[in-house]
Amino acid sequence: MNLIIHGHHVEVTPALRGYVEGKLARVRRHFDHVIEADVLLSVEDKLRQKAEITMRVRGSALHAEAVDQDMYAAIDCLVDRLDRQVLRHKDRLKDHAREPLKHQNLGSF
């Protein structure tokens, strides 16, 4: 998985980078077919820390965002939302694969 972490009005420190990587390991444990994850950490004002992610998987892209007073809390909330989306996406893939084939009545010749 290719992980890109950007900061907008915030410096992405090694501590923040490590925290994001550690949290995304939970998502990878549930679904390992991730092509790329693009994380944007930003500060809108002193009380609004925002974390966004766009995760590209085969066939679609998942997007989540969270806002909190603390950047680490925003990342936690973001990963929780993303994890729910990943599990739902994984279930959809399984349900689609198990869908029974519709047989056509070709009639007699």
N, C-alpha and C positions, 0 to 999 in steps of 0.2 A: 504494500500500500504506500502510495506517495502522499506524505503529509506536509502541507504548507500552512504555516502559521504567520499571520500578519498582525500588526498592531497599528491602530489608528488613534493618535494622541496618547499612546501608551507604549512603553518599551517592553518588548517581549524578552523577559529575563530567562535565564536557564531554569529557574524555579517554576515559572509559568509554563514554559515549554515542557518540562518534565511532568508537571501536573496534568496538562492536556493529554500528553502521550499515555500516561498511566490510566487516565479515565477512558480514553478511546480503546484501550486494551480490552475492556469489558465488552464493547461493541464488537470488536474483532472476534472475541470468543464466541459470540452468538452467530456471527455471519462473517465469513472470511473472504467473500468474493467482492471486496471493496477495491476499486481501482484507484480512487484519489479522494482525499479529504482536504478541504480548504477551510481553515478556521480564521475568523476575523475577530479580534479582541479590540474593543474601542471604549473610550470614555466620552460620554455625551456631556455630562456635567459632573460635579463632585458626587452627586447622589445616584447617578445612573451609569452603571458599568454594564456594557452590553457584550454578549458573546454570540457569534453566529457561526454556523457550519453548513457547508454544502458538501454532501458526500455522494460521489458518483459510483454507482454500482452498475453492473451489466444491465443495460436496458432502461435505466432510469436514474434520476438524481433525487436525493432526499435532502430537505432543507429544514433546519431548526434554528431558533434564536431564543435567547433569554436575557432578561434585564434584571439586575439586582444592585444593591448598594455595594456589595463586595464582589470582586472579580471571581474569586474562587467559588462563591455561592452561585454566581451566574453560570460558571462552567459546569458545576454539579447539576443544576437544573437543565442546562442544555444537553448534557449527556443522558439524563433521564428521558427527556423528550425524544432524543435521537434513538435511544435504545428501544423505546416503544415503537417508533416508526420502522426500525430495522426488523423487529420481531413480526410486525404486521406484514411487512414486505416479504419476509421469509415464509410466513403462512400462506400468503397469496401464491407464491411460487409453488409450494407444496400442493395446495388445493387445485391449482391449474394442471399440474402434472398428473394428478390422480383423477381428473375428470374422465368419466367413462366415454368411450367412443360411441357416436350415434351411428347405428347401422342403417343403411338404406335398403329398402326393399326393392330389389332389382326385378322382381317378378319372375315368371317362368318363360322359357323360350320354346 
